[in-house]
Amino acid sequence: MSRRTMPNITVEILAGRTRAQRAEFARVVTDAVVDVLGAPRHLVRIQFTELAHDRLALGGELTEPPA
């Protein structure tokens, strides 16, 4: 892989995940990109897009925020 190639990963998740959860997810996904694609770690870019619970439906019903 060229050193100029920057893997860009966009993740859509429901709002409410903690910073620690997003950090662990980013670490694990970055490890996989480095191992599988051979990308330099410092070039792996992950962007989180948080979805509000009233913006996502499962089985025809809007999802509920965690209690």
N, CA, C and O of each residue as an XYZ file, in Angstrom:
268
protein
N       0.845     -1.173      0.000
C       0.000      0.000      0.000
C       0.889      1.235      0.000
O       1.875      1.307      0.734
N       0.536      2.177     -0.811
C       1.292      3.426     -0.878
C       1.158      4.183      0.435
O       0.097      4.181      1.058
N       2.226      4.821      0.844
C       2.170      5.590      2.089
C       1.245      6.791      1.965
O       0.847      7.381      2.969
N       0.904      7.152      0.730
C      -0.011      8.280      0.547
C      -1.473      7.850      0.585
O      -2.370      8.694      0.592
N      -1.716      6.546      0.611
C      -3.076      6.035      0.661
C      -3.558      6.063      2.104
O      -2.970      5.432      2.982
N      -4.625      6.797      2.332
C      -5.156      6.920      3.682
C      -6.495      6.216      3.761
O      -7.458      6.680      3.150
N      -6.598      5.101      4.498
C      -7.895      4.467      4.674
C      -8.829      5.391      5.457
O      -8.475      5.883      6.528
N     -10.015      5.619      4.912
C     -11.039      6.426      5.576
C     -12.204      5.515      5.914
O     -12.805      4.909      5.027
N     -12.516      5.420      7.178
C     -13.589      4.537      7.634
C     -14.634      5.400      8.322
O     -14.320      6.168      9.231
N     -15.881      5.267      7.881
C     -16.988      5.995      8.494
C     -17.867      4.992      9.224
O     -18.275      3.979      8.655
N     -18.154      5.280     10.485
C     -18.936      4.388     11.328
C     -20.179      5.133     11.791
O     -20.082      6.213     12.374
N     -21.343      4.555     11.532
C     -22.595      5.119     12.043
C     -23.008      4.314     13.266
O     -23.178      3.097     13.193
N     -23.169      5.010     14.396
C     -23.572      4.342     15.638
C     -24.673      5.153     16.296
O     -24.789      6.360     16.080
N     -25.474      4.480     17.097
C     -26.488      5.194     17.853
C     -25.815      6.074     18.900
O     -24.808      5.691     19.494
N     -26.373      7.235     19.114
C     -25.850      8.169     20.111
C     -25.873      7.510     21.485
O     -26.720      6.665     21.774
N     -24.939      7.910     22.311
C     -24.916      7.431     23.686
C     -23.702      6.580     24.025
O     -23.492      6.243     25.191
N     -22.905      6.230     23.033
C     -21.679      5.481     23.332
C     -20.706      6.415     24.038
O     -20.659      7.612     23.754
N     -19.946      5.865     24.946
C     -19.000      6.685     25.696
C     -17.745      6.941     24.867
O     -17.487      6.261     23.873
N     -16.991      7.914     25.288
C     -15.705      8.195     24.638
C     -14.802      6.962     24.715
O     -14.107      6.632     23.753
N     -14.818      6.284     25.865
C     -13.994      5.080     26.036
C     -14.418      3.984     25.053
O     -13.560      3.290     24.508
N     -15.708      3.816     24.819
C     -16.183      2.818     23.865
C     -15.739      3.171     22.443
O     -15.289      2.300     21.698
N     -15.864      4.434     22.072
C     -15.435      4.847     20.736
C     -13.920      4.690     20.588
O     -13.438      4.298     19.525
N     -13.177      4.991     21.641
C     -11.714      4.863     21.595
C     -11.305      3.405     21.413
O     -10.414      3.108     20.617
N     -11.943      2.497     22.140
C     -11.626      1.067     22.015
C     -11.997      0.560     20.626
O     -11.239     -0.199     20.022
N     -13.150      0.971     20.118
C     -13.567      0.588     18.773
C     -12.533      1.068     17.751
O     -12.123      0.312     16.870
N     -12.122      2.317     17.876
C     -11.144      2.889     16.950
C      -9.827      2.125     17.014
O      -9.199      1.891     15.981
N      -9.407      1.739     18.199
C      -8.152      0.995     18.354
C      -8.237     -0.362     17.668
O      -7.332     -0.753     16.931
N      -9.334     -1.078     17.918
C      -9.494     -2.418     17.352
C      -9.610     -2.365     15.827
O      -8.998     -3.176     15.132
N     -10.388     -1.417     15.308
C     -10.540     -1.294     13.859
C      -9.219     -0.871     13.220
O      -8.849     -1.383     12.164
N      -8.520      0.047     13.845
C      -7.217      0.470     13.323
C      -6.254     -0.707     13.277
O      -5.541     -0.884     12.290
N      -6.225     -1.512     14.333
C      -5.375     -2.707     14.340
C      -5.703     -3.607     13.154
O      -4.799     -4.120     12.494
N      -6.996     -3.800     12.879
C      -7.408     -4.668     11.767
C      -6.975     -4.083     10.426
O      -6.508     -4.817      9.555
N      -7.122     -2.781     10.251
C      -6.725     -2.133      8.994
C      -5.218     -2.271      8.783
O      -4.764     -2.544      7.672
N      -4.460     -2.083      9.837
C      -3.000     -2.218      9.745
C      -2.640     -3.666      9.384
O      -1.799     -3.896      8.515
N      -3.272     -4.638     10.047
C      -2.963     -6.050      9.814
C      -3.419     -6.531      8.436
O      -2.673     -7.216      7.737
N      -4.630     -6.175      8.053
C      -5.210     -6.721      6.820
C      -4.794     -5.937      5.580
O      -4.450     -6.527      4.556
N      -4.824     -4.609      5.671
C      -4.530     -3.780      4.504
C      -3.082     -3.325      4.428
O      -2.630     -2.849      3.387
N      -2.358     -3.471      5.528
C      -0.971     -3.024      5.548
C      -0.823     -1.515      5.587
O       0.230     -0.984      5.231
N      -1.856     -0.826      6.011
C      -1.812      0.639      6.078
C      -0.983      1.089      7.271
O      -1.014      0.454      8.325
N      -0.246      2.175      7.113
C       0.462      2.729      8.270
C      -0.558      3.222      9.307
O      -1.522      3.911      8.970
N      -0.328      2.860     10.556
C      -1.265      3.198     11.630
C      -1.618      4.684     11.647
O      -2.780      5.042     11.840
N      -0.630      5.544     11.449
C      -0.878      6.982     11.578
C      -1.727      7.541     10.430
O      -2.139      8.701     10.481
N      -1.992      6.738      9.403
C      -2.816      7.209      8.293
C      -4.243      6.662      8.324
O      -5.058      7.022      7.475
N      -4.550      5.807      9.282
C      -5.902      5.261      9.386
C      -6.809      6.304     10.027
O      -6.576      6.743     11.153
N      -7.847      6.691      9.288
C      -8.773      7.734      9.754
C     -10.144      7.103      9.973
O     -10.674      6.441      9.081
N     -10.718      7.305     11.153
C     -12.042      6.786     11.479
C     -12.918      7.960     11.897
O     -12.557      8.739     12.779
N     -14.064      8.072     11.257
C     -15.017      9.131     11.589
C     -16.289      8.494     12.125
O     -16.866      7.610     11.491
N     -16.720      8.946     13.293
C     -17.958      8.459     13.889
C     -19.086      9.429     13.569
O     -18.946     10.639     13.744
N     -20.192      8.892     13.104
C     -21.403      9.670     12.920
C     -22.433      9.096     13.883
O     -22.827      7.936     13.768
N     -22.863      9.917     14.832
C     -23.827      9.446     15.818
C     -25.237      9.718     15.327
O     -25.560     10.819     14.879
N     -26.066      8.693     15.420
C     -27.459      8.795     15.014
C     -28.340      8.940     16.250
O     -28.218      8.172     17.204
N     -29.221      9.922     16.224
C     -30.190     10.072     17.309
C     -31.168      8.902     17.245
O     -31.479      8.406     16.162
N     -31.641      8.474     18.382
C     -32.542      7.325     18.435
C     -33.819      7.566     17.642
O     -34.401      6.620     17.111
N     -34.260      8.808     17.555
C     -35.483      9.083     16.788
C     -35.200      9.218     15.292
O     -36.091      9.576     14.521
N     -33.971      8.934     14.884
C     -33.591      8.984     13.471
C     -33.346      7.595     12.890
O     -32.951      7.463     11.732
N     -33.583      6.552     13.701
C     -33.346      5.195     13.242
C     -34.514      4.313     13.648
O     -34.965      4.352     14.793
N     -34.994      3.529     12.716
C     -36.069      2.576     12.996
C     -35.571      1.166     12.720
O     -34.848      0.926     11.754
N     -35.961      0.256     13.567
C     -35.681     -1.175     13.397
C     -37.015     -1.901     13.385
O     -37.814     -1.754     14.309
N     -37.253     -2.669     12.362
C     -38.509     -3.414     12.284
C     -39.731     -2.500     12.238
O     -40.808     -2.878     12.699
N     -39.566     -1.308     11.687
C     -40.681     -0.375     11.557
C     -40.939      0.475     12.791
O     -41.886      1.261     12.801
N     -40.131      0.342     13.819
C     -40.295      1.106     15.049
C     -39.054      1.939     15.325
O     -37.929      1.466     15.168
N     -39.267      3.182     15.738
C     -38.115      4.015     16.124
C     -37.417      3.370     17.310
O     -38.060      2.812     18.199
N     -36.098      3.453     17.310
C     -35.345      2.896     18.430
C     -35.521      3.801     19.647
O     -35.828      4.987     19.525
N     -35.322      3.222     20.794
C     -35.469      3.944     22.057
C     -34.098      4.242     22.652
O     -33.192      3.413     22.577
N     -33.945      5.431     23.247
C     -32.673      5.707     23.923
C     -32.508      4.791     25.119
O     -33.495      4.325     25.687
N     -31.263      4.528     25.509
C     -31.046      3.676     26.682
C     -31.657      4.305     27.922
O     -31.693      5.527     28.062
N     -32.131      3.461     28.811
C     -32.768      3.929     30.056
C     -31.748      4.441     31.036
O     -32.107      4.872     32.131
